[in-house]
Amino acid sequence: MNNNWNDKTPAEMEFESAVAKPLRTIEIEVEFRPKPKQPPMPRIWRHVWPWCCLVLCSIVSYYIVSRFIVTTVVVQGRSMSPTLVDGDRYLLHRWQLLFRKPQRGDLVVIRDAVRKDFVVKRIIALPGEHLQFKDDAVWVNGERLAESYLTAGTHTVANDGSEPSILVGAHRYFVMGDNREVSEDSRIYGPVQLDQILGFIPQ
């Protein structure tokens, strides 16, 4: 390279002049504002909230199980004796209603239309069947119903003592208690609808 200043071209002279200048340092001050700290969780709440979650989950689980799966019922009264005893506890299987319809002979819990309560009864006649009380017994579709679960010598009659012929409507079931003398059942309030049946009591 030619070191003679007079022999340099204008471009070379401008480049060397720019390189010879000292570099300037620019300082920029940036203010960093720290993020405000969240107030710490109270110590007592850290111990309480897991228990609150546990209680809430327990309540929800109990509701789901008792509403849709299984729950306990207590028999009150003598309308189902001798099959069920007053004061005894039984499991009510609600989930079975999701998979099958009630059948003759099933023990079911229903909403009592008279007492506005829940009672246990037995399915006697199904939708579309003809039922009649005759000769102190129950006749379904012209055949006498064999009821081995009744106490020997039980007389089954209509509420008014007549011998009516009853046609059970669609989605309805004729129910009675096993203690026919004291039971308040479909002979009084008629066949019950399917949505009045809450579940089955296993035998």
HUQUISUL-V560512 format. One record per run of one state. SS is the DSSP state (H for helix, E for strand, C for the rest). FROM is the first residue (numbers start at 1). TO is the last residue. Records with the same first field share a line. If there is no record, write none. Layout:
BEGIN
SS: FROM-TO, FROM-TO
END
This chain:
BEGIN
C: 1-4, 8-9, 21-42, 69-69, 75-88, 94-94, 99-106, 113-116, 126-129, 135-136, 141-142, 145-164, 168-171, 177-185, 190-191, 202-203
H: 5-7, 10-20, 43-68, 95-98, 186-189, 194-196
E: 70-74, 89-93, 107-112, 117-125, 130-134, 137-140, 143-144, 165-167, 172-176, 192-193, 197-201
END
